[in-house]
Amino acid sequence: MPDSTREDSVAVPLLPSLRHATNSSSQVAIVGSNLCPVESLDYEIAENDFFKQDWRARSKTQIFQYVFMKWLLCFFIGIIVSLIGFTNNLAVENLAGVKFVVTSNMMLAGRYSMGFFVFTVTNLILTLFASVITAFVAPAAAGSGIPEVKAYLNGVDAPEIFSLRTLLVKIIGNISAVSGSLLIGKAGPMVHTGACVASILGQGGSKRYGLTWRWLRYFNNDRDRRDLVTCGSAAGIAASFRAPVGGVLFALEEMSSWWRSALLWRIFFSTAVVAIVLRALIDVCLSGKCGLFGKGGLIVFDVYSENASYHLGDVLPVLLLGFVGGILGSIYNFLLEKVLRAYNYIYEKGVAWKIILACAISIFTSCLLFGLPFLASCQPCPADALEECPTIGRSGNFKKYQCPPGHYNDLASLIFNTNDDAIKNLFSKNTDFEFHYLSVLVFFITCFFLSILSYGIVAPAGLFVPVIVTGASYGRFVGMLLGSKNLNDGLYAVLGAASFLGGSMRMTVSLCVILLELTNNLLLLPMMMVVLLISKTVADAFNANIYNLIMKIKGFPYLHSHVEPYMRQLTVGDVVTGPLQVFKGIEKIETIVHVLKTTNHNGFPVVDGPPLAPASVLCGLILRDHILTLLKKRVFLSSPVAFDSNTLAQFKADEFAKKGSGRGDRIEDVELSEEELNMYLDLHPFSNASPYTVLETMSLAKALVLFREVGLRHILVIPKLSNVSDRGFSFYSCYHHHLIRF
């Protein structure tokens, strides 16, 4: 094809060349846009001649080593993620514990103003530190990280989401922000943390900081790294709630778009390692060797009751609980989306505004947490209390706060506490008369709105725990209103948390198992299943789940599992557009460089025509990264002939391996002389000779299912007529995947 024709046929890419731009630290990357600085992932293995020869040359020892290393890395992921999860809880419990103990001691001495000052300033410093390191060191660490990991497992790679500095900021920033009494959680950041650990291990370490291990570099393709990241995300949930089976189901139901039995075994192995390590570490802490940690974090909430039974009359209130929970969850998602968009307009003014907003939210939160308990009336300590009343220290159901001796402040027991302790107090059994209606209602309203305001700040923040604590307060309030004799208020709190989780996050199986593992109460299984099903069904009628909404407003091009009805009426031939850039099997270097510089496409069809073939013949598909590797190698031909075996022997499989999460190769970095530009390159051995091809009459719905279920990036669309030589070429970008028409 003449150069003039090529210049005219350059297609304008739908996604700009922003691969190495830093993703917005805001939860909203591009308001009102479907674009984001991302790149798709090549999950499909390129079965070219070079790849096949490399695999044929591998010995049984190398194949065994490859399989063994996969299991070994899954073991390492479980060990490292469990240690990080334990360290997070240990740090939060001690930092927040010291803060609450010092403040409580001042209040016991009647120094309320000084207590308020210390409480507010401490929270402000912790929040300021978290927001500063997030904004300046790793903006990609903001938020929960679950939308980013979910998008990655769907085939979208956003910049810097799995880098070493993102991992460090995610851990340190989340500890600081949660310790600062913001109504945010640790579960979402732990999912992102586990994915970061898995990704860094999978690419052999961090090349940018010189922390690489050559013996770990076995998984140099997107397919293997996807499996490891899935294991890491499941291990993160398992470490957050000590729920290994729940972590497996969470990865299956919510995170991964692609699943197979071998992956299930590896994920189960990783989460089992997490459970064993956490059990051993918690036993150490129960002996009193972890400071103020005590029983505060990573515990099984005590709501088990051998006498818990329910009858047909209890079903109707539970159905109502699920219905209202679904409505509340959809309202929660709606408001959170609006707040995130509003925050983005503020963040557009600069980094200083991000930090100012985080500090303002911290001060507002401190004022509410410290001031609201003063509005609650003091209650006399119950005569049959199972623990000390009033509680002196950090946790417990009987906070003294400003009350006289022999009395306690029930609202302070909930609101002037860590989130874990608040959930424990709400879930606790045999406490039906220890909390007043108004106190629980005030706590629910406070958590509902504070969690919405706190999530969008520039800091690592999760949604799981705030949604659980909000739902638990809602469920306990309903239980107190109904006054059921069969289900105590603690069990209603668990069901309320389930209904609110189902209404906001729209998961069923994984949430059910996580809550059962969290509470150790199998008697609630039938009721919890009903609540989750109803709340999810009701909420689905209004909007999408919270993580899908965040992915949409952040600009991640996510392919959903369902297809729209109109897609059945369209064919892939209806949506492809052109023109398309193609390469000959033996192409001139000048032409290759021109096409790479004028397009951003990731894959190019390789087509042979006369005189090499009697008609246009599709030889395969070659990736941009592989072309860049060939150009950098500079093994060129002076005439348009095929590579011989000696020339191919100069290449190594590692040279075509997937680069890490750092900066990839660019055509601008390849400098070629005038003489080299006039030489040739044989693309045949490096082209995927068996790309997925479909007829142009295939429905768009069917193509979408194929993209998602197989994890494709490219599909070649061929005409139904056999005379392909008269057909042109065109290019179409479908979300982050490509349809190529031939």
VOKENU-692776 format. One record per residue (C-alpha): residue in three letters; x, y, z. Coordinates in steps of 0.25 Angstrom, whole numbers, padded with zeros to 4 digits, always signed. Example, Ala and Ser with C-alpha at 12.3 -4.5 7.8 and 13.67 -1.06 7.14 Angstrom:
REM VOKENU-692776
ALA+0049-0018+0031SER+0055-0004+0029
REM end
This chain:
REM VOKENU-692776
MET+0000+0000+0000PRO+0006+0014-0004ASP+0010+0023+0007SER+0000+0034+0002THR-0011+0024+0004ARG-0007+0020+0018GLU-0007+0035+0022ASP-0021+0036+0017SER-0026+0024+0024VAL-0021+0026+0038ALA-0032+0025+0047VAL-0035+0034+0059PRO-0034+0026+0072LEU-0046+0026+0081LEU-0037+0025+0093PRO-0026+0036+0094SER-0011+0033+0097LEU-0012+0035+0112ARG-0006+0022+0116HIS+0004+0028+0125ALA-0004+0039+0131THR-0007+0038+0146ASN-0021+0035+0149SER-0029+0045+0156SER-0028+0044+0171SER-0043+0048+0171GLN-0053+0037+0171VAL-0058+0043+0158ALA-0048+0043+0147ILE-0055+0050+0136VAL-0069+0055+0139GLY-0079+0052+0129SER-0069+0044+0120ASN-0067+0030+0117LEU-0052+0031+0115CYS-0041+0029+0125PRO-0026+0028+0123VAL-0026+0013+0123GLU-0021+0002+0114SER-0027-0012+0111LEU-0020-0025+0115ASP-0016-0036+0106TYR-0022-0048+0113GLU-0022-0056+0100ILE-0009-0064+0098ALA-0003-0060+0085GLU-0001-0074+0078ASN+0010-0070+0068ASP+0021-0079+0063PHE+0031-0073+0072PHE+0022-0076+0084LYS+0020-0090+0080GLN+0034-0093+0078ASP+0037-0087+0092TRP+0027-0096+0098ARG+0032-0108+0091ALA+0046-0106+0095ARG+0042-0106+0110SER+0046-0118+0118LYS+0037-0125+0128THR+0045-0119+0139GLN+0042-0105+0134ILE+0027-0108+0133PHE+0027-0114+0147GLN+0035-0101+0152TYR+0024-0092+0146VAL+0013-0100+0153PHE+0020-0100+0166MET+0023-0085+0165LYS+0008-0082+0163TRP+0005-0090+0176LEU+0017-0084+0183LEU+0012-0069+0180CYS-0002-0072+0184PHE+0004-0077+0198PHE+0013-0064+0198ILE+0000-0055+0195GLY-0007-0062+0207ILE+0004-0060+0216ILE+0007-0045+0213VAL-0007-0041+0212SER-0011-0047+0225LEU+0001-0040+0232ILE-0003-0027+0226GLY-0017-0029+0230PHE-0013-0032+0244THR-0003-0020+0245ASN-0014-0011+0240ASN-0024-0015+0251LEU-0013-0015+0261ALA-0009-0001+0257VAL-0023+0005+0256GLU-0027-0001+0270ASN-0015+0004+0277LEU-0015+0018+0270ALA-0030+0020+0272GLY-0029+0013+0286VAL-0019+0023+0291LYS-0027+0035+0286PHE-0040+0030+0292VAL-0033+0026+0305VAL-0026+0040+0307THR-0039+0047+0303SER-0048+0039+0313ASN-0038+0041+0324MET-0039+0056+0322MET-0054+0055+0322LEU-0054+0047+0335ALA-0046+0059+0341GLY-0056+0069+0336ARG-0047+0075+0325TYR-0057+0074+0314SER-0052+0086+0306MET-0037+0080+0306GLY-0043+0066+0303PHE-0050+0072+0291PHE-0038+0079+0286VAL-0029+0067+0287PHE-0039+0058+0280THR-0041+0068+0269VAL-0026+0072+0267THR-0022+0057+0267ASN-0033+0053+0257LEU-0029+0065+0248ILE-0014+0062+0248LEU-0017+0047+0245THR-0026+0051+0233LEU-0016+0062+0228PHE-0005+0052+0228ALA-0013+0042+0220SER-0018+0052+0210VAL-0005+0058+0208ILE+0003+0045+0205THR-0009+0041+0196ALA-0010+0054+0188PHE+0005+0056+0186VAL+0011+0042+0186ALA+0001+0032+0180PRO-0013+0038+0176ALA-0017+0025+0170ALA-0018+0020+0185ALA-0030+0029+0188GLY-0043+0022+0190SER-0046+0007+0193GLY-0038+0002+0181ILE-0049-0009+0178PRO-0054-0002+0165GLU-0040-0002+0160VAL-0037-0016+0163LYS-0051-0020+0157ALA-0048-0013+0145TYR-0034-0019+0144LEU-0040-0033+0145ASN-0050-0029+0134GLY-0038-0025+0125VAL-0035-0011+0128ASP-0021-0006+0133ALA-0021+0008+0139PRO-0008+0015+0142GLU-0001+0012+0155ILE-0012+0005+0162PHE-0003-0007+0165SER+0011+0000+0167LEU+0019-0001+0180ARG+0017+0013+0184THR+0002+0011+0183LEU+0003-0001+0192LEU+0010+0006+0203VAL+0001+0019+0202LYS-0011+0010+0203ILE-0006+0003+0215ILE-0001+0015+0223GLY-0012+0025+0218ASN-0023+0015+0222ILE-0017+0013+0236SER-0016+0028+0238ALA-0030+0031+0232VAL-0037+0020+0240SER-0030+0024+0253GLY-0035+0038+0250SER-0049+0034+0253LEU-0054+0036+0239LEU-0066+0027+0236ILE-0058+0019+0226GLY-0054+0004+0226LYS-0042-0005+0224ALA-0048-0016+0215GLY-0048-0009+0201PRO-0033-0004+0203MET-0029-0018+0207VAL-0035-0023+0194HIS-0027-0013+0187THR-0015-0016+0196GLY-0016-0031+0193ALA-0017-0029+0178CYS-0004-0020+0179VAL+0004-0030+0186ALA-0001-0041+0176SER+0003-0032+0164ILE+0016-0028+0169LEU+0020-0043+0172GLY+0015-0047+0159GLN+0024-0037+0151GLY+0036-0041+0160GLY+0036-0029+0168SER+0037-0014+0165LYS+0047-0011+0154ARG+0046+0004+0157TYR+0052+0003+0171GLY+0061-0008+0168LEU+0054-0018+0176THR+0053-0029+0166TRP+0055-0044+0168ARG+0059-0052+0155TRP+0054-0065+0160LEU+0040-0059+0162ARG+0038-0055+0147TYR+0030-0067+0142PHE+0017-0060+0140ASN+0021-0050+0129ASN+0007-0049+0123ASP-0006-0043+0126ARG-0013-0056+0128ASP-0005-0062+0139ARG-0004-0048+0146ARG-0020-0047+0145ASP-0020-0061+0153LEU-0011-0055+0164VAL-0018-0042+0165THR-0031-0050+0167CYS-0025-0058+0178GLY-0020-0045+0184SER-0034-0038+0184ALA-0040-0051+0191ALA-0029-0051+0201GLY-0031-0036+0204ILE-0046-0039+0208ALA-0042-0052+0216ALA-0032-0043+0224SER-0042-0032+0226PHE-0053-0041+0232ARG-0046-0054+0235ALA-0055-0060+0225PRO-0047-0069+0216VAL-0059-0075+0208GLY-0066-0062+0207GLY-0053-0057+0201VAL-0054-0067+0190LEU-0068-0065+0187PHE-0066-0050+0187ALA-0056-0051+0176LEU-0065-0060+0169GLU-0078-0052+0170GLU-0073-0038+0169MET-0058-0037+0165SER-0055-0046+0154SER-0061-0047+0140TRP-0054-0060+0137TRP-0054-0073+0145ARG-0049-0087+0144SER-0047-0098+0154ALA-0032-0098+0155LEU-0033-0083+0159LEU-0043-0087+0170TRP-0034-0096+0176ARG-0023-0086+0177ILE-0032-0075+0182PHE-0037-0085+0193PHE-0022-0088+0196SER-0019-0074+0198THR-0030-0070+0207ALA-0028-0083+0215VAL-0014-0078+0218VAL-0019-0065+0222ALA-0029-0071+0232ILE-0018-0080+0238VAL-0008-0068+0240LEU-0019-0059+0246ARG-0023-0070+0255ALA-0009-0071+0261LEU-0007-0056+0262ILE-0020-0054+0269ASP-0017-0064+0279VAL-0004-0057+0282CYS-0012-0044+0284LEU-0022-0050+0293SER-0010-0053+0303GLY-0009-0038+0304LYS+0004-0036+0296CYS-0002-0026+0286GLY-0004-0014+0294LEU-0019-0008+0293PHE-0022-0018+0282GLY-0030-0027+0291LYS-0042-0033+0284GLY-0045-0020+0276GLY-0041-0025+0262LEU-0043-0037+0254ILE-0052-0044+0264VAL-0064-0052+0262PHE-0076-0043+0267ASP-0083-0050+0278VAL-0098-0051+0274TYR-0099-0066+0275SER-0111-0071+0283GLU-0114-0086+0285ASN-0129-0081+0287ALA-0130-0073+0275SER-0143-0078+0268TYR-0153-0072+0259HIS-0167-0075+0254LEU-0175-0071+0242GLY-0179-0059+0249ASP-0165-0054+0249VAL-0164-0055+0234LEU-0172-0043+0231PRO-0164-0033+0239VAL-0151-0039+0232LEU-0158-0037+0218LEU-0160-0023+0222LEU-0146-0021+0227GLY-0141-0026+0214PHE-0150-0017+0206VAL-0147-0004+0213GLY-0132-0008+0213GLY-0133-0009+0198ILE-0139+0005+0197LEU-0129+0011+0207GLY-0117+0004+0199SER-0122+0010+0186ILE-0123+0024+0192TYR-0109+0023+0198ASN-0103+0019+0185PHE-0111+0031+0178LEU-0106+0041+0189LEU-0092+0036+0188GLU-0091+0037+0173LYS-0096+0052+0174VAL-0086+0055+0185LEU-0074+0049+0177ARG-0078+0057+0165ALA-0078+0070+0174TYR-0065+0067+0180ASN-0059+0066+0166TYR-0063+0080+0163ILE-0055+0084+0176TYR-0043+0076+0173GLU-0042+0082+0159LYS-0037+0095+0166GLY-0024+0088+0171VAL-0018+0079+0181ALA-0019+0089+0192TRP-0034+0088+0191LYS-0034+0073+0192ILE-0026+0074+0205ILE-0035+0085+0210LEU-0047+0077+0208ALA-0042+0065+0215CYS-0038+0074+0227ALA-0052+0080+0227ILE-0059+0067+0227SER-0050+0062+0239ILE-0053+0074+0247PHE-0068+0073+0244THR-0067+0058+0248SER-0060+0061+0261CYS-0070+0071+0265LEU-0082+0061+0263LEU-0075+0049+0269PHE-0071+0058+0282GLY-0084+0066+0283LEU-0096+0057+0279PRO-0094+0048+0292PHE-0097+0061+0300LEU-0111+0061+0295ALA-0114+0047+0300SER-0119+0045+0313CYS-0112+0037+0324GLN-0117+0023+0327PRO-0115+0015+0340CYS-0106+0003+0339PRO-0114-0010+0338ALA-0113-0019+0351ASP-0110-0031+0342ALA-0100-0025+0334LEU-0089-0036+0329GLU-0078-0025+0328GLU-0073-0014+0337CYS-0083-0002+0337PRO-0080+0009+0334THR-0069+0004+0324ILE-0055+0011+0328GLY-0046+0010+0316ARG-0048+0009+0301SER-0059-0001+0297GLY-0071-0006+0304ASN-0086-0004+0304PHE-0086+0005+0316LYS-0078+0017+0313LYS-0079+0027+0325TYR-0076+0040+0316GLN-0082+0052+0324CYS-0091+0043+0332PRO-0091+0042+0348PRO-0086+0030+0355GLY-0095+0018+0353HIS-0100+0023+0339TYR-0096+0021+0325ASN-0097+0028+0312ASP-0103+0018+0301LEU-0100+0027+0289ALA-0086+0029+0293SER-0084+0014+0294LEU-0087+0014+0279ILE-0082+0027+0273PHE-0070+0030+0282ASN-0063+0018+0278THR-0056+0011+0266ASN-0065+0005+0255ASP-0061-0010+0259ASP-0065-0007+0274ALA-0078+0000+0269ILE-0082-0012+0261LYS-0079-0022+0273ASN-0088-0014+0282LEU-0099-0014+0272PHE-0098-0029+0269SER-0096-0033+0283LYS-0106-0042+0289ASN-0115-0040+0302THR-0114-0025+0301ASP-0128-0022+0296PHE-0130-0012+0307GLU-0117-0005+0307PHE-0119+0005+0296HIS-0130+0015+0294TYR-0138+0017+0282LEU-0134+0031+0279SER-0119+0028+0282VAL-0119+0017+0271LEU-0127+0026+0261VAL-0117+0037+0263PHE-0106+0028+0261PHE-0112+0022+0248ILE-0114+0036+0242THR-0100+0040+0246CYS-0094+0028+0240PHE-0102+0029+0227PHE-0098+0043+0224LEU-0084+0043+0230SER-0080+0031+0222ILE-0085+0037+0209LEU-0077+0050+0212SER-0065+0043+0216TYR-0063+0033+0205GLY-0059+0043+0194ILE-0047+0050+0201VAL-0033+0048+0196ALA-0030+0037+0205PRO-0031+0021+0204ALA-0045+0019+0209GLY-0054+0007+0209LEU-0069+0005+0208PHE-0071-0009+0214VAL-0070-0005+0229PRO-0078+0008+0228VAL-0089+0001+0221ILE-0089-0011+0231VAL-0090-0001+0243THR-0100+0007+0236GLY-0109-0005+0233ALA-0107-0011+0247SER-0112+0002+0254TYR-0124+0002+0244GLY-0127-0013+0247ARG-0126-0011+0262PHE-0135+0001+0262VAL-0145-0008+0254GLY-0144-0019+0264MET-0146-0010+0276LEU-0158-0004+0269LEU-0164-0018+0267GLY-0160-0024+0280SER-0159-0038+0275LYS-0158-0049+0286ASN-0152-0059+0276LEU-0141-0051+0270ASN-0133-0042+0279ASP-0128-0028+0275GLY-0114-0033+0272LEU-0119-0043+0262TYR-0128-0031+0255ALA-0115-0023+0255VAL-0109-0034+0246LEU-0121-0035+0237GLY-0121-0020+0236ALA-0106-0020+0232ALA-0109-0031+0222SER-0121-0023+0216PHE-0113-0010+0215LEU-0101-0018+0208GLY-0110-0024+0198GLY-0117-0011+0195SER-0104-0004+0193MET-0094-0014+0188ARG-0104-0024+0181MET-0097-0037+0185THR-0104-0049+0191VAL-0096-0062+0192SER-0083-0055+0197LEU-0089-0045+0206CYS-0097-0056+0212VAL-0085-0065+0215ILE-0077-0053+0220LEU-0087-0049+0230LEU-0089-0064+0235GLU-0074-0065+0236LEU-0073-0052+0243THR-0084-0055+0253ASN-0083-0070+0255ASN-0098-0072+0254LEU-0103-0082+0244LEU-0117-0081+0250LEU-0118-0068+0243LEU-0116-0074+0229PRO-0130-0075+0224MET-0134-0061+0229MET-0121-0055+0223MET-0123-0061+0209VAL-0137-0056+0209VAL-0133-0042+0213LEU-0121-0041+0203LEU-0130-0046+0191ILE-0141-0036+0194SER-0132-0024+0197LYS-0124-0027+0184THR-0137-0029+0176VAL-0143-0016+0181ALA-0130-0007+0179ASP-0128-0013+0165ALA-0140-0006+0161PHE-0134+0008+0164ASN-0119+0008+0161ALA-0107-0001+0159ASN-0098-0006+0171ILE-0089+0004+0177TYR-0076-0001+0171ASN-0082-0001+0156LEU-0086+0014+0159ILE-0072+0018+0163MET-0066+0011+0151LYS-0075+0018+0142ILE-0072+0032+0147LYS-0057+0029+0148GLY-0058+0025+0133PHE-0054+0011+0134PRO-0060+0004+0121TYR-0065-0008+0128LEU-0072-0019+0120HIS-0084-0024+0128SER-0089-0039+0128HIS-0103-0035+0123VAL-0106-0030+0109GLU-0116-0019+0105PRO-0128-0024+0097TYR-0124-0015+0086MET-0111-0022+0084ARG-0119-0034+0079GLN-0124-0026+0067LEU-0110-0021+0063THR-0099-0029+0056VAL-0084-0027+0058GLY-0084-0023+0043ASP-0094-0011+0047VAL-0084-0005+0057VAL-0070-0007+0051THR-0065+0006+0045GLY-0052+0009+0037PRO-0042+0010+0031LEU-0033+0000+0038GLN-0018-0001+0037VAL-0012-0014+0033PHE+0002-0019+0031LYS+0008-0028+0020GLY+0014-0041+0025ILE+0028-0035+0021GLU+0027-0020+0023LYS+0036-0008+0021ILE+0041-0002+0034GLU+0037+0012+0029THR+0023+0008+0028ILE+0023+0001+0041VAL+0028+0013+0048HIS+0018+0022+0041VAL+0006+0014+0045LEU+0011+0013+0060LYS+0013+0028+0061THR+0000+0032+0055THR-0009+0022+0062ASN-0011+0017+0076HIS-0016+0003+0072ASN-0011-0009+0080GLY-0013-0020+0070PHE-0011-0020+0055PRO-0016-0030+0045VAL-0005-0037+0036VAL-0009-0039+0022ASP-0002-0045+0010GLY-0006-0042-0004PRO+0000-0043-0018PRO+0010-0047-0021LEU+0012-0055-0008ALA-0002-0060-0009PRO-0012-0061-0020ALA-0022-0053-0012SER-0023-0046+0001VAL-0020-0056+0012LEU-0021-0053+0027CYS-0008-0058+0033GLY-0011-0054+0048LEU-0011-0042+0057ILE+0002-0035+0063LEU+0002-0027+0076ARG+0008-0013+0077ASP+0017-0017+0088HIS+0023-0029+0080ILE+0026-0019+0068LEU+0033-0010+0077THR+0041-0021+0082LEU+0045-0025+0068LEU+0049-0011+0065LYS+0057-0009+0077LYS+0064-0023+0074ARG+0068-0017+0060VAL+0069-0030+0053PHE+0064-0025+0040LEU+0065-0030+0026SER+0071-0023+0014SER+0061-0029+0004PRO+0046-0034+0006VAL+0049-0049+0010ALA+0045-0058+0021PHE+0054-0059+0034ASP+0063-0072+0034SER+0065-0081+0046ASN+0078-0074+0050THR+0071-0060+0050LEU+0060-0066+0059ALA+0070-0072+0069GLN+0075-0057+0072PHE+0061-0055+0079LYS+0058-0060+0093ALA+0044-0062+0099ASP+0047-0052+0111GLU+0048-0041+0101PHE+0034-0042+0097ALA+0029-0044+0111LYS+0018-0034+0117LYS+0025-0022+0124GLY+0022-0019+0138SER+0012-0008+0143GLY+0022+0003+0140ARG+0025+0010+0127GLY+0024+0002+0115ASP+0031+0003+0101ARG+0027+0015+0092ILE+0030+0017+0077GLU+0036+0031+0081ASP+0047+0024+0089VAL+0052+0016+0077GLU+0062+0023+0068LEU+0065+0018+0054SER+0074+0022+0044GLU+0070+0026+0029GLU+0077+0013+0025GLU+0069+0004+0035LEU+0056+0011+0031ASN+0058+0006+0017MET+0059-0009+0022TYR+0049-0020+0024LEU+0043-0028+0035ASP+0037-0042+0035LEU+0024-0041+0044HIS+0020-0056+0041PRO+0027-0063+0052PHE+0022-0053+0063SER+0007-0052+0058ASN-0004-0059+0065ALA-0008-0069+0055SER-0021-0073+0061PRO-0028-0060+0066TYR-0043-0061+0069THR-0051-0058+0056VAL-0066-0056+0055LEU-0075-0054+0043GLU-0081-0040+0041THR-0095-0046+0043MET-0092-0049+0058SER-0101-0041+0067LEU-0094-0030+0075ALA-0100-0037+0088LYS-0093-0050+0084ALA-0080-0043+0082LEU-0080-0036+0095VAL-0082-0049+0102LEU-0070-0054+0095PHE-0062-0042+0099ARG-0065-0044+0113GLU-0066-0059+0115VAL-0053-0062+0108GLY-0046-0049+0112LEU-0043-0044+0098ARG-0037-0031+0093HIS-0038-0033+0078ILE-0048-0040+0069LEU-0046-0041+0054VAL-0059-0039+0047ILE-0060-0046+0033PRO-0070-0045+0022LYS-0080-0056+0019LEU-0076-0055+0005SER-0064-0063+0000ASN-0058-0052-0008VAL-0051-0045+0002SER-0041-0038-0007ASP-0051-0028-0011ARG-0054-0024+0003GLY-0047-0013+0010PHE-0042-0012+0025SER-0048-0004+0036PHE-0045-0002+0051TYR-0055-0001+0063SER-0052+0001+0077CYS-0063-0006+0086TYR-0061+0000+0100HIS-0047-0005+0103HIS-0047-0016+0093HIS-0046-0016+0078LEU-0054-0022+0067ILE-0046-0023+0054ARG-0053-0025+0041PHE-0046-0032+0030
REM end
